[in-house]
Structures are given as C-alpha cells and as structure tokens.
Amino acid sequence: MTDAPTATPRAARPTPTPDRRPVIASPAWFNDATLYQVFVRSFYDADGDGVGDLRGLQQKLDYIQSLGVNTIWLNPHYPSRTYHGYDVTDYRAVNPQFGTLDDFKALVGEIKRRGMHLIVDFVANHASKGHPFFQDAYGNPRSPYTRWFLFKDANNLSYDSFYGVADLPEWNHSNREVNAYLIGAAEFWLDLGVDGLRADYARGVERWFWEDLRKAVKAKHPDAVLLGEVWDGEPSTLQRYFDEGFDALFDFPWYLRLSGGENAVGKGVLNGAVDPLLLQPAYRAMLQLYPRGAQIVRFASNHDTNRIASSVQGDPARMRLAAAVSILTPGIPIIYYGEEIGMRGVKGPGPIYDEFRREPMDWYASEAGPGMTTWFRPDNRNNRPHDGVSVEEQDGDPDSLLNYYRALIRLRNEHAALRDANFRMMDAVPHCPTCMGLWRWAGDEVIAMIFNFGGQRQRAMLDAAASPAPIGAPARFLLGEPQPLDALELGAWGAFVISWQ
C-alpha cells in the first residue's frame, strides 16, 4: 500500500431514492464469509487408502485458514454407490470411505473451535437407486414407499430420474412424507453444528419444499444459511429462488459470462472474447432486482466446471485476474480446492469426465507424500509431478499464485468496504474499452477498482470526483503500483484497487 496523488474531497451526494425492494432476513455472518470448496475424496488422506477423508480434512484446517478462509463447503459426505456422492443411500450417515459419524462430529468441533463455519451439500431432488426406500418400492407397487418416487407404470419399473440417469430416481415432493423425511435429515446435520446447506440442483425441486425447509430450519437455526444451486444465465431466474426461501445463490449469470461456459476454454470475458460490459447485468441485479439482504456467491470454477486455470489456458496473468475479480468485487467469494495453486481440469472424454475436474489435491511437487490421494491418476490427467502446481512448490514463494490468493483474501478480510453491500458500477472506464470498473464503500472508506480484460496494455483515467461517497486523501493503492489517477497504466489482464480513508 503506497500513497498516491491527493484527491480533492467532495461533498456528500443527496439522499438516494428509497429502495422499495422486499427484504429477506439472511444470516449476517455469511456476508463476511470466504468459502473453500472441498471434494473430500480428493483432498487429504489420513488413513493411507488413497481416498481423502474427514480426518484428513481436519488435519488440513491450518492450511485452509492460512488462506484467510473462514467457511468450508463440503461436497457430499453421505453413503453412496458412486465416487461423487450425489446419489445418497442414507441421509443421516457418513460414507464409510470418509470415516464415521464421530469423525464428522470431531471435524465440526474443531471447525467451531477455530471460529470457522461449515456448509454441507444437501441433495433434495433425487436419491440413489440403492436407497432402501427405493429398493423396497422398485417393482413392488404394494410398497409403502411407492408414492415416495415418481413411478410411471403400474409395476413400479419405470420412473423419473435426474436427467434420465437411472441410478438417480427423483423424489416425489407432492408427498408430504417425503418432504418431512428430507427436512428431518437437514435438521439432523444442523443439530450437529453444521452452519448451512448447499442445495444441489434447486431448480428440480418444487417451491413448496424450499418454503417448508426454510420455515423449519429458521425456526430452530435462524443463523443457518440456505445456499441454492440455480444453474441459469438469467438474473431474473435467480430472483424467483430468493422468493422461494434461499438466503444465498451462486451467481451463475456472472460465471457463465466470465468463463464463456462450464466446458469452455479460451472463451468469455476473462479471455477477452466478449465485452466486459456483459458482466454488468449480474452486478446490477444485486442492486435493482434481488431482494435486499440477498446474498450472492461468486465463483470462478467448481466441481461441475472446467477449472479456471484450464479455461485461461494456463496464463498466470488471467488466473490472477480471475482471482481478483471473484474475491474483491461484490458478493461472497468461494475458492474451489486447488484453484489457489492453479490446478488444471477440463471435462474428460467420457464416460469418465468430471473426475478430471476433481483430481487429487496437489500437496507435493512429486505428487507423492503423506496425505496425497491417489484414487484417480490416469495417464491423461491434467496435473503432473513437478509442474509448479503444488502447495509445496508455491508456499514459500512470495510471488506465487498461492500467496496472491492469500493477499487478496487478506485485503477482503481487512477492508469492510470489500465486504459491504454498497457498490456502484462505473458506466465505463475512460480511455479503456476492455476495462470494467466499480466503486465500493463502507464507513469512512471508499474503494475504486478497475480490471483490464484485455491482452494489451491500456491507459485509463479514474475520476475521483465521480465517487458515490465522500473521499479524503491520500489515495492508497491496495493492488497495483501507485500512478497518477488521470493516467493509469494497466498491464494486460491487470487490475488496480485504490482506497481512500
């Protein structure tokens, strides 16, 4: 942080027009959250069987905290017949490959002791074909569980399933017994100390279920966060799911424009393929469309998408730009495990394909050592030994991607203006057609940020008089080298973050 030329303080703006959007009561703690997504199988192996587990995750909480992260999202930890866990056979138990219920309780206890939070995956659209209720009903019309699923013939042999996948029969949410069963399962984990639920494939479930879930959860756990996965490119679609009971939603409209799509490489705003102005509707929806109190989670990649390092074809500058824009702009950031070291991952050739986006976490340069998972190591995998992509190779390097992530998260944690809901988009950044800019403020601090989504150096101008809140002097550059505000030189894929306080 270095002082820059003084900006002239300006008078406060007139009181804005009252905001008439509805208000939802979302948990305040989540506004200050920075999330880390853990695919347990790939993360850290405590018992040496090559599969990550809950005790392994507990042993790596120091590492997660070293990033500045305070909240973990755990991909499915339930018993399952698949590697991914989204076909649940028992909603109140732990996958034996990951440990025991006591291991889960110990993990929760340690997370709480550290002042952190835990969110778990909650799969309400479908069960596993191996779920005992489905096993009882399949081919047995007299089963008491016949109406728990969506059978389409008199013999209970044909049924609705998730995207036609026979192993994932859909629950019948018109049956209140189903809803009571699933809501009871959600409460089971919240009663153990879990802080929230990430609702998988929320679009596949009727709204009355989400409304009932919210009513039940908030009655006992008012600070629990309900985070929905609504995979859609239009903010207006997300708006409806806030109405149905969610506190928070992933910002898919923003992600899809940033990346160009979940299977894209070299596309989207991040690769200079389209105008950065396309990101603005996703941000403006936070101010104009979503209810006040709605919480938006910002991500650059996750377990269902190509990893961001592959999307930008390994370009370090664009990886850093993706980190800066996802962590520092309005919203609640989430880092997918390994993203912080630049792990690669693209959709595979099939029928095995998402495994390539969920490869073992690279702890060591050699990809061998205590805790390294080995469950998926095909010859055509994305990450290799001694490729510069490991915690071991980057931890002690102050210029590494890993330490860049730590620096960005530290900025977010230290500056309330980078967590507060107040912000305003810049309609344009003068002289920089490939730039996007915005203002953020809280208390007596105002922050301006400019991102260059182009492969050429650009000169931009920042008009401090356009600040939406009063600013003082001097300006400090939180990101980027100090320069005159009327002649900012942005490198290719570069960024400036400037503070007045």
N, C-alpha and C positions, 0 to 999 in steps of 0.2 A: 504494500500500500504506500503510495507516494503522492505528495501534494502536487496539484496541477494548477493552472492559472485560475485566479479567483473568478467566481461567478457573481453577478450582481443579484443581491436578494430582491425578491419581488413580493408584492402584496398578495394576500390570500385571495383566492377566487371566490366569487359569490356562492352562496349555498346552492348545491345542485338540486335538480328536480327530485322530489321524493321517489324512492324506489318502491313500486307497488307490487313487486313480485311476491308470491307466497313465501313463507319462511318454514324451513324444516329444522327440527332440533337434532343436529348431528353432534357426535362426541367431539368436544373441544380439543382433546389430546391429539386427535388424528391430524389436526391442522399442522402440528409440529412434527409429524412423523416423517421419517425417511425409511422406506421399506427395502428389504432384501429378500428376494425370492429364492427359496431353497427347494430343489428337486432332490429329495432325501437320498434316493438310490445312488446319485452321482456325487454326493458332496464329500463325506468323510466316513471312513470305515473303521469302527472301533474294535471289531472282533476278528478282523482278518479274513473274512469270507469273500471279499471283493465287492460287497454291496454296502453302500452307505447306510447309516442307521442313526437312531435318535441319540445314542450315547456319543456317537461321532460328532453330531451337530453340537451337542453340549460342550464337547472338548474344543470346538472352534468358535465359541462365543467371543473369546478375546479377539480373534481376528475380525469377526463381524463388527464388534464395537470399535475396533481400530479404524474402520472406515468412517465412523461417525453415525452409523446406522443405529436406530433405536427400536425398529419393529421388523419382525420376521413374518413372511408369508410362507407357510408350509404347504407344499403340494400334497396330494392325498397320502395319508399315513394309515389308511384303513386296510384290513384284509381284502385281497383282490386276487383275481386269476390272471391279471396282466401286469406287465412291468410298470405301466404308467399309473395304475391305481384308480382310474376313473370309473371302473366297474366295481362297485362296493358290494362285498358279500356280508359285511357286518358293520353297521354304522356306529357301534359303541365299543369297538375293539381296535387294537393296533396290529398292523401287518407283522407277523412273526419275524419276517426278514429284517424289520426295522427295530425290533425289540419288544418290550412288554408295556402294559399299561403303567406299571410302576416306573419304567424308563421315561414314559411320556410325562408322568407327574413330576419326576425329578427334573426334567427339562423345563417344565413350566415354572417350577420353584426357583431354578437358577436364573431363568429369564426375569422373573419378578424381582429377585434379589438384586439384579443389576439395574433395575428401573426401566427395563425394556418391555415390549409388548409382543404378543403372538397372535397371528391370524391363521386359521386353518381353512382348507378347502372344504366346501360343502356341496355335495352333488345331489340336487333335488329333482333333476329331470328324469334320470334313469337309474336303474340298479344294475347289478351283474346278473347274467343268466345263471350264475352259481348261487345267487341269493336264495336262502332256504324258502322264502315265501314264494318266489317264482318257481323254484324246483317243485314245490308242492302243487302249484296251480297248473304247470305246463302239462298238457294232455289229460288234465283232470278237472272237468267242468264242475265237479262237486266240491272242489277245494274251497275252503273259506276265504282263500286269497284270490279267487277268480276275478273279483271286481277291483282288486288292487292294481291290476295291469290292464292294458288295452288290447285284449284279445279280439280277433276279427272273425273267428269261426266258432262253431258250436263245440268243437273238440279241443279248444284251447291250444291249437298248434300254430296258428298264425297270429302275429301280434305287431303292434307298432314298436319301433325301436329307434334309437338315436341315429339319424342319418342312414337308416336301413341296416345298421350293424347288428347282426343277430345276437351278439353277446351282450347288448346293452338295451334290454327291454325298458320301455318307458312306464313310469308310474302313472296311475290314473288319479289326477288331482281333483276330479269331481267326487271322489270318495273321501269323505272327511276322516275316515280311519287312517288312510294313507298320510294325510296331512298331519294328523296328530302324531303318528309314528315318526315322521321326519322332523317335526318341530321338537318332539321329545329328544331325538338324537342330537339336534343342535344344542338344546339346553344342557344335555349331558356334558358336552365339552366346555361350554361356557361356565358351568358349575365347577369344573375342574380348574378354572382360572384363565381359560382362553379369552382373548380380548375382542375377538371378532370373527366373522365368517366371510370368506370369499365365495360368492355364489356362482358356481360353474354354470355356464350356458343358461343365463337367466331368461333369455328370450323363449326358451322351450317350455316354461312353466307359467301357468295361468296366474293372473294378477292377484286373485283372491288368496292364493297361497302366500305370496310375498307380503300381502297386507296382514294376514293372520300371523305369519312369522314375526313381523315387526312388532305387532301388538304383544305377542307372548314374550319375545326377547327383551323388549324395552321395559316390560313390567318388572322383570327380575334383574336385568342387567342394562340399565339405561345408558351406560357408557360403552357398551359393545358396539362396534362398527359393523354395519352391513354393507359390504362391498360387492357390487354386481359386475359380472362379465356380460356386457351387452355389445356384441360384436357387430357394429354397424357404423357406416361412414357419415351418418347424418346426425347433427346435434339434436334435431327435433325428436329423433327416436329415443335418444338418451333421456330427454326431458320427461317422457312418459314413465320411465322406470323410477325416476325420483318420485313421481306421483304415486307409484305403487309401493313405496316403502323403503327404498335404498337411501342410505346416508351418502354413499360414495359410489362412483362408477369409473371404470377405466376410460381414458379419453381415446377411444378408437378413431373418431374423426381426425384427431390431431396425428395419431400414429400413422394412419394409412396415408395421409398426405406427406408426412415427413419421410417415410420409408419407400413409398410407392406401392406397398402391399406386403403381406406376410411372407410371400415367396419371392419377392423382388430382389434383384442385385443391380446396383448402379442406377436406381430409379428414384423418384420422389424429390422433394425439396432438398433433402440432405445431400443429394448428389448433383444438385444444380440442374436437374432435368425439368423442373417446373418452377414457376414463380413463387418466392417465399410468401407472397401475399395470400396464397392459398391456405396458409396456417391461420390467418386472422379469424375466419369464422369460428373456429374451435375455441379460440381465446374469447372472442366477443360473446359467445354463448354463455360463458361464465358470468358475464355482467348483465346480459339482456334476456336470456332465455331460461336458464336453470334457476330453481328456487334459491333464495338467499339461504346460506348455510349449506348448500350442496357442496360436496367435496369431490374434486376431480383428481384422479390418479394418473400421473404422466409416466410413460414408459417408452424406451427406445427399442426393446425387444423382450420376448418372453418365451416360455417353453413351447408355444404353438407357432412361433415365427422364426424366420431366419435371424441369426444373431447379427447385431448391428455391425460387428467387425467384418462379417462377410458381405453385408448389404453395401458397405462402402469399399469393398474390395481391398480391405486391409490398410487403407490410407490412415495413418496416425492422426493427421490434422482433422479429418472428418469424424474420426472416433472421438476426438476431444470436443469437437463442436457438438456432436450428439449428446455427450455427457453434459456440457454446459447448458444447452438449451433445455434438456429434460430436467436437470436438477435446479436450475436457477430461475426459470420462468414460472408463472403462476400455476399452482397445482401441487400435488403431493407426489414426490418422485419415488420410483421404485427401480432398483438395480437387480437385474437377473444374474444369479450367481455366475462368476466367471467373466461377466461383461466388463468388470473393472480391470481385468488384466488383458482384455482383448481376445478372449476365446472366440474361435470361429465356429460356425454351424449353419448349414443350409439343408433344406429338405432333401432327403435321400432318395434313392431310385425306387424304393418300394419293393415288396410290401412293407419292408422296414424303412421308415423315412423320418419320423420325428425323433427317433433315437439320435440322429446326427445333430440335432439341435439341443440335445440333453446329455452330451458326452461328459465323462468324468471330469470333475474339477481338477485343474492342473496346479497341484501344490508344489511340484518339484520340476526342475529343469529336465531331468531324465524320465519323468513320468513314473518314477518308482520311489517308494519310501513309505513310512508309516502312514496309514490312513488313506492312501491312494486307492480309489475304487477302480475295479477292473472289469466290471460286468459287461461293458460294451467297448471293445477295442478292435474293430475290423480294420483291415489293411487300408481301406479307403476313407478312414475317419478324417475329420477336419483338423484336429490338433495333434502335434507331433512332439517328440522329445527335442529339447534344445532349440526351440523355435522362438525363444524370447518371450513366450507366453506362459508364464507361471508366476506364482507368488514368490517363489524362491529367487527368480531372476529379477523381479521388479521391486521387491520390498525395500531394499536398501538404496535404490536409485532415486534420487530426488526428482529426476526428470521423467520418471516412468509414468505410464498411463495409470497404474495403481495409485501412485501418490498424487496424480492430478485429480482423480476421483476423491481422494481424501481431502484435498484442498477445497474442492467445490462444495462438498458436504459440510466442511468446517465453515465456509462462508455462509451457507444457508443456516447453520445452527447458530452462528454468531450475530446474524443481522435479522432482526424481526421483520424488516421490510421485505426480505426474501421468503417469508413465510405467511405474511399477512395477505388478506383477500383484496386489498386495494391495489389496483393497477390500471393502466391506460395504455392502449396500443398507440404507437406513432403511425399516423396515416401513411407516411413514407419517411425514408431517411434521405435527406437532401444529398444529391450527387452520387448516391449508391443504389443502383437499380436492383442489385442482388442482396440487399440488406433488409432485415427486419428489426424494428426497434420497439421498445416499450419502456414505460415508467412504472416503478413500484415505490410505495411509501408506507411508513408506519411511524408513529410518534414524531420525533423531530428529524427523522432520516428520510431522504429521498434518493432513489437509485435509478439511474438510467442504464439501459443495456442495448447493445447493438450487435447483431450477428450477421456475418457475411456468408451467405450460402452460395458462394461462387468460387471458382478456381483461379480467379485473378485478383491481384491486389486492388484495393479500392480506396478512394479518398472520400470520406464522409464528413458531414457537418452536424454537430449537435447544438441545437438552440436551447440553451439553459432557460431562456425566458419562457419556453413552452412547457415548463414543468407544471404538472397539475396541482402541486402543493408548494408552499414557500420553501425556498432553498437558501442556505447560507454559504459560507466559504470557510476553508478552501475545498475544492473537489479532490477526492481521493480515488485513484484507480485501483479497484479491487481485482480486476482482471485486465491484463494488457498493460503495455508500457505507457507512462504519462506522456501526453501530447496536447497541443492546443486544441480546444474543443471545436474550433472552426476549421480544422484541417487534420482530422483523424485519419491515420493511415492503417487500414485493416489489411492484414495478410490474407491470402487465400484461405477460406474456411475459418477466418479469425473472428474474435469476439472482444468486445470491451464491456466492462461493468464498472460504472462510475458512481461514487457515493458522495452525497453532501449531508453533513450532520451538524 
